[in-house]
Structure formats: C-alpha cells, structure tokens
Amino acid sequence: MEINYSVVIRTIGKAGEKYQKLLTSIERLEPKPIEVIVVLPEGYALPKERIGSGLEETFIYCKKGMVEQRLVGIENAKGEYLFVCDDDVMFDKDFIQRLYKPLSKGIAKISAAPLISFLPQPGIRSIYNNISSSAVQTIFNKNKYVHILKSSGWSYNRNLDFDNEVYYETESLPWTCFFAEKKALDSINFRNEIWLDKYGYASMDDQVMFYKAYLMGIKSVVVSNAKYIHMDAMTSRKENNNIADRVFFASGFNRFIFWHRFIYFNGNFILKCLSVLSFLYYILFNTVYLTLKGIKNKEFIRRNKLIYKGYREAKKYIKTSEYKSLEKINFK
C-alpha cells in the first residue's frame, strides 16, 4: 500500500525518552512517510533524539504558540495526507493504514484513533461534568464519539466496539494525533482562528478546529480498532506552571469566543436563545461549584475570578473590528 503522507510533530524539544519512542514508532510505520516535519518555538533547542531508518527530520522554527506551531507544520507539509501529532505518542506499524481506510473510501476527510483517557473518568468529577453540561456521557448519539453541546461542552461515547473496525462520526477530537487530507485542513483556514493563542494558552484549540470542520461539512471519524498510547509528557503544562493565571484567564476567554462564534451564530432566533440559556447555565453551575470548593481552598475562588475576567474580556473583544473582521463561516 502506498500513501503519500507527511508527519507533522509539534514539540518544545523536552519530551526526551517519550519523544524517542514516537520517533521509533514512525520508523516502523508501513508505509513510511515522505517527510517528517518537526516544529519548535523560537528560542528552543533542537531535541537530542533523532529519527533513523532512512528518514530525516526537517526542523522548522516559528513564533511560540500551540496553534501557531501546528499551523506552520501543516502549511509547510508536502504530502497529500498529513499525520499530525504531539511529541509523546506511540503506535504500531499499521497505525496509518487503519486511519487511511475511511479516507480512501470517501467516508471522511479526517480520522483518529479513540483516546479513552481523553474522556472524563467515572467518579465525582464525572457526575459534576454531567450536571454542569461540560462533558456529558451520551444517551442518544451512540453512533458518535463526541457531540458538541449548546453550552459549549460536549457529550461523549465511551462504549465503542474496539474489537471490530467501526467508524464513529465525531464533532471534536483531542489534538494528540490525527490523520487528514491536506486539502481539507487547508480549506478550514484555521489561521483565521489564531485568536486561540491570544493570551498565551490555546485552551479549546482542538475543539475549535474539529468543530469548525464539522460545521463546514468536513467529516471526521474515529476508527475504533486503531490503537495508540499517549505517554503524556505534560510539557505544555510544565511550561505553564508559572503562568497559571494566564491559563485560567485564557480558558474563560477562549470558551466564550468559541461559544459565540461557532454555537450562538449557528442557528435561528430560537436556537440562539437556547444557546444563551445553555451557556448561562454552564457558567452558573461552574461558579457554584468553584465557590463551594473555595470554602476549603481559596485557590478555587481565585480561579473563578480569572475565568470570569476572561469572559468579560471576550465580551469586549466580540465588539472589536478585529473580531468582526474574522472570516464568516459557511455553515453546512
């Protein structure tokens, strides 16, 4: 089987042994990629680890940003298809073949393997997520992996058929790794969503990209029997340990903009009213939850204030000429 594809890796060069395991996985892939592009932020050292088996990395530097790095890699890739991944995943040699199948059959333009660790784990936190409508275990959409809710949250299906090759439609995916037609990714014009990097932490970046693709009629699927391991080097979180305030602020700002741009505007008057009520319910419940947590730990009160500050800044931003100049989405 021949597949004309590029591998695009986003890294800061500090994943170490986990990054080497990714490179080893790529070396074993059948068929091999035509190129391996590694994108780092300016000012960071190249990783010490190198790929073998006749492959060679092309290193590209760009302005720091979780979205910017992925965009630069996608824009510079030459393959007809792209395998875009973080620096801490590993997989079997037939992984690309499994992800390629639904694209070759015309079923979808984007595919990924299921990542169950991405879904909320059973327990108290899961109950809260269900009640708040931030992450709800699905009841109705059994043929889907993830469905985006009007609250800006999502419903998910963890009961997949892992033993057989089943394609589950999805409206969102983790950006950990995915396979896609380059033309489809280019048509999304994700550079128009660079506002995600505006405050230094691109909260909801993956949800924005895949949901925008869905709204534009670009179908994504999860291939149930494709498997990979996310080793989670946590480099982004380690990088943000000293800027936690920015993380919470950006999560509020980006969520509001995502809701306004992709949910509120996608509907008639009745649907807009429903989306407003849903979003207000989410905010109210989240506020109550963090306030109760704040009784024992004042840190949660501080987080809530930062999130609200992000909401307020987003309300100002949607009135600016910069926001109004963003490309209008052609909802399908």
Legacy VTK file of the C-alpha trace (Angstrom):
# vtk DataFile Version 3.0
C-alpha trace
ASCII
DATASET POLYDATA
POINTS 332 float
0.000 0.000 0.000
1.318 3.431 -0.960
0.170 6.537 0.895
1.598 9.960 0.109
1.696 11.478 3.589
3.790 13.755 5.777
4.298 13.526 9.520
3.990 16.830 11.402
5.199 16.961 15.019
4.672 19.817 17.466
7.249 19.895 20.250
9.306 22.120 22.535
12.097 19.545 22.427
11.853 18.433 26.057
9.882 15.170 25.934
13.101 13.109 25.994
12.578 9.352 26.122
8.922 9.713 25.201
9.856 11.654 22.073
12.333 8.911 21.141
9.520 6.352 21.418
7.488 8.447 18.990
10.408 8.555 16.535
10.830 4.775 16.846
7.122 4.309 16.096
7.458 6.467 12.983
10.499 4.482 11.840
8.414 1.280 11.937
5.408 2.654 10.062
4.304 0.841 6.904
4.269 2.610 4.544
6.817 5.224 5.558
6.062 8.963 5.286
7.585 11.082 2.532
8.842 13.550 5.170
8.922 14.256 8.898
8.435 17.903 9.877
9.253 18.959 13.441
8.072 22.408 14.543
9.597 24.171 17.556
9.025 27.621 19.053
11.735 30.219 18.515
14.485 30.159 21.132
14.194 26.459 21.991
16.989 23.940 21.432
16.548 21.099 18.978
15.744 17.759 20.627
18.766 15.490 21.051
16.855 12.481 19.763
16.961 11.759 16.012
14.976 9.505 13.696
16.556 6.611 11.755
15.585 4.014 9.130
16.461 6.283 6.212
14.141 9.070 7.393
15.275 12.568 8.234
13.587 15.375 10.105
13.045 18.856 8.732
13.170 21.287 11.664
11.161 24.495 11.458
11.087 27.347 13.972
8.121 29.663 14.428
6.600 32.096 16.894
5.629 30.277 20.094
2.006 29.142 20.242
0.206 25.812 20.389
-1.903 26.741 17.368
0.881 28.545 15.507
3.218 25.548 15.674
0.649 23.137 14.274
-0.354 25.599 11.573
3.221 26.144 10.424
3.753 22.395 10.205
0.551 21.872 8.227
1.293 24.791 5.900
4.822 23.525 5.118
3.960 19.853 4.630
4.063 18.480 1.086
2.110 15.251 1.494
-1.360 14.627 0.084
-2.238 13.445 3.588
-0.908 14.587 6.949
-0.355 12.719 10.188
-0.273 15.465 12.817
0.848 14.520 16.317
2.284 15.681 19.609
5.703 14.518 20.783
4.524 11.888 23.274
2.573 9.190 21.404
3.487 5.695 20.230
1.707 3.239 17.926
2.013 0.054 15.864
3.383 -0.149 12.318
-0.088 -0.449 10.722
-1.484 2.616 12.502
-1.506 4.863 9.420
-3.104 2.126 7.301
-6.025 1.923 9.727
-6.504 5.700 9.778
-6.193 5.928 5.989
-9.012 3.458 5.246
-12.042 5.710 5.878
-10.386 8.496 3.869
-9.581 6.200 0.939
-13.214 5.029 0.934
-14.525 8.616 0.867
-16.213 8.185 4.250
-14.360 11.088 5.892
-11.624 13.682 5.395
-10.182 13.382 8.915
-9.650 10.307 11.096
-8.235 9.477 14.509
-7.953 6.643 16.979
-10.038 6.663 20.180
-8.350 8.077 23.257
-10.362 6.908 26.252
-8.082 8.737 28.700
-9.277 11.948 26.995
-12.810 11.224 28.269
-13.854 12.035 31.863
-13.209 9.116 34.180
-16.069 7.700 36.314
-16.377 9.319 39.754
-17.413 12.530 41.498
-15.814 14.727 38.836
-17.736 12.855 36.122
-21.016 13.479 37.969
-20.221 17.183 38.137
-19.348 17.244 34.426
-22.689 15.624 33.573
-24.755 18.005 35.706
-22.913 21.118 34.522
-23.195 20.052 30.845
-19.461 20.491 30.372
-18.882 16.801 29.494
-21.908 14.518 29.397
-21.917 10.777 28.819
-24.118 10.286 25.779
-27.543 8.669 25.841
-28.746 9.275 22.291
-25.741 9.634 19.967
-24.461 6.044 20.085
-23.104 6.319 16.537
-20.924 9.281 17.506
-17.743 9.658 19.530
-18.196 13.302 20.565
-21.130 15.688 20.070
-20.812 19.420 20.856
-23.496 20.877 23.152
-25.010 24.355 23.075
-23.459 25.011 26.476
-20.028 24.856 24.737
-19.485 21.498 26.427
-19.704 18.085 24.782
-21.242 14.653 25.103
-19.110 11.559 24.645
-19.446 7.842 23.940
-17.007 5.599 25.796
-18.791 2.353 24.814
-17.097 1.774 21.465
-16.694 -1.514 19.616
-12.930 -1.926 19.953
-12.872 -5.465 18.530
-14.182 -4.545 15.081
-13.397 -1.804 12.589
-16.189 0.699 13.207
-16.144 4.340 12.131
-17.763 6.668 14.676
-18.603 10.151 13.467
-17.270 12.883 15.728
-17.577 16.645 16.090
-14.378 17.006 18.084
-11.130 15.178 18.812
-8.092 15.626 21.023
-5.267 17.195 19.029
-2.901 14.486 20.326
-2.738 12.826 16.900
-4.923 12.636 13.795
-4.748 11.850 10.083
-6.248 14.107 7.413
-6.365 15.190 3.796
-4.128 18.241 3.489
-6.644 19.962 1.183
-9.334 19.527 3.838
-7.146 21.059 6.543
-6.192 23.942 4.258
-9.870 24.627 3.493
-10.668 25.011 7.199
-8.479 28.147 7.176
-7.529 27.605 10.788
-5.127 30.523 10.718
-8.259 32.631 10.997
-8.678 31.193 14.499
-5.268 32.355 15.735
-7.138 34.277 18.461
-6.783 30.994 20.371
-3.141 31.918 21.060
-4.037 35.493 22.022
-3.342 35.068 25.738
-0.549 32.511 25.640
-2.546 29.357 26.285
-4.671 27.920 23.461
-7.496 26.461 25.538
-10.063 24.532 23.412
-7.833 24.665 20.318
-8.657 21.102 19.273
-12.396 21.553 19.791
-12.386 24.735 17.726
-10.628 23.129 14.759
-12.600 19.905 14.526
-15.961 21.528 15.256
-15.281 24.200 12.641
-14.502 21.399 10.182
-17.779 19.678 11.116
-19.773 22.895 10.631
-18.178 23.317 7.194
-19.208 19.794 6.177
-15.742 18.247 6.588
-16.415 14.884 8.221
-14.219 13.361 10.939
-14.379 9.794 12.230
-12.828 7.740 14.998
-11.540 4.324 13.883
-12.471 2.067 16.796
-9.761 -0.592 16.357
-6.889 1.827 15.721
-4.833 1.998 18.904
-2.096 4.231 20.238
-0.588 5.147 23.573
-0.481 8.705 24.838
2.524 8.851 27.175
1.645 12.428 28.212
4.957 14.222 28.641
2.959 17.179 30.069
5.429 19.645 28.564
2.740 22.262 27.906
1.501 22.078 31.479
5.041 22.233 32.856
5.677 25.268 30.694
2.568 26.909 32.141
3.199 26.136 35.812
4.465 29.668 36.330
1.676 31.312 34.371
-1.370 29.579 35.883
-3.249 32.886 35.949
-2.921 33.120 32.180
-4.225 29.561 31.782
-7.465 30.198 33.684
-7.985 33.594 32.073
-7.471 32.126 28.588
-9.840 29.229 29.313
-12.622 31.736 30.047
-11.790 33.955 27.085
-11.477 31.129 24.547
-14.615 29.318 25.729
-16.703 32.455 25.349
-15.335 33.163 21.868
-15.847 29.522 20.811
-19.444 29.589 22.017
-20.213 32.947 20.391
-18.519 32.232 17.062
-19.486 28.597 16.472
-22.655 27.968 18.506
-24.535 31.241 19.019
-24.165 32.313 15.382
-25.101 28.873 14.057
-28.886 28.990 14.362
-32.136 30.912 14.109
-33.607 33.119 16.839
-34.966 30.209 18.896
-31.687 28.287 18.736
-29.767 31.415 19.687
-31.964 31.862 22.753
-31.455 28.214 23.672
-27.699 28.547 23.279
-27.660 31.629 25.551
-29.624 29.796 28.256
-27.365 26.740 27.952
-24.190 28.797 28.215
-25.512 30.785 31.191
-26.426 27.516 32.899
-22.887 26.241 32.381
-21.389 29.455 33.799
-23.742 29.468 36.790
-23.108 25.845 37.706
-19.353 26.210 37.289
-19.430 29.302 39.520
-21.377 27.483 42.244
-19.001 24.510 42.058
-15.840 26.617 42.342
-17.391 28.705 45.144
-18.158 25.578 47.179
-14.656 24.243 46.535
-13.364 27.634 47.627
-14.713 27.143 51.150
-11.810 24.786 51.841
-9.331 26.095 49.295
-9.257 29.790 48.362
-7.372 28.892 45.174
-10.694 27.936 43.560
-12.126 31.382 44.285
-9.118 32.923 42.558
-9.554 30.610 39.568
-13.194 31.573 39.252
-12.312 35.287 39.252
-9.734 34.717 36.490
-12.204 32.734 34.375
-14.792 35.496 34.791
-12.175 38.065 33.847
-11.650 36.047 30.653
-15.403 36.088 29.946
-15.534 39.868 30.421
-12.567 40.414 28.112
-14.205 38.176 25.497
-17.421 40.243 25.675
-15.330 43.321 24.857
-13.432 41.504 22.115
-16.536 40.439 20.142
-17.350 44.137 19.701
-13.965 44.963 18.171
-13.206 45.371 14.487
-10.598 42.590 14.806
-13.254 40.058 15.797
-15.809 41.319 13.296
-13.224 41.009 10.514
-12.811 37.260 11.080
-13.852 35.115 8.140
-17.563 34.292 8.197
-18.117 30.540 8.467
-20.039 28.848 5.686
-22.219 26.599 7.850
-23.318 23.450 6.011
LINES 1 333
332 0 1 2 3 4 5 6 7 8 9 10 11 12 13 14 15 16 17 18 19 20 21 22 23 24 25 26 27 28 29 30 31 32 33 34 35 36 37 38 39 40 41 42 43 44 45 46 47 48 49 50 51 52 53 54 55 56 57 58 59 60 61 62 63 64 65 66 67 68 69 70 71 72 73 74 75 76 77 78 79 80 81 82 83 84 85 86 87 88 89 90 91 92 93 94 95 96 97 98 99 100 101 102 103 104 105 106 107 108 109 110 111 112 113 114 115 116 117 118 119 120 121 122 123 124 125 126 127 128 129 130 131 132 133 134 135 136 137 138 139 140 141 142 143 144 145 146 147 148 149 150 151 152 153 154 155 156 157 158 159 160 161 162 163 164 165 166 167 168 169 170 171 172 173 174 175 176 177 178 179 180 181 182 183 184 185 186 187 188 189 190 191 192 193 194 195 196 197 198 199 200 201 202 203 204 205 206 207 208 209 210 211 212 213 214 215 216 217 218 219 220 221 222 223 224 225 226 227 228 229 230 231 232 233 234 235 236 237 238 239 240 241 242 243 244 245 246 247 248 249 250 251 252 253 254 255 256 257 258 259 260 261 262 263 264 265 266 267 268 269 270 271 272 273 274 275 276 277 278 279 280 281 282 283 284 285 286 287 288 289 290 291 292 293 294 295 296 297 298 299 300 301 302 303 304 305 306 307 308 309 310 311 312 313 314 315 316 317 318 319 320 321 322 323 324 325 326 327 328 329 330 331
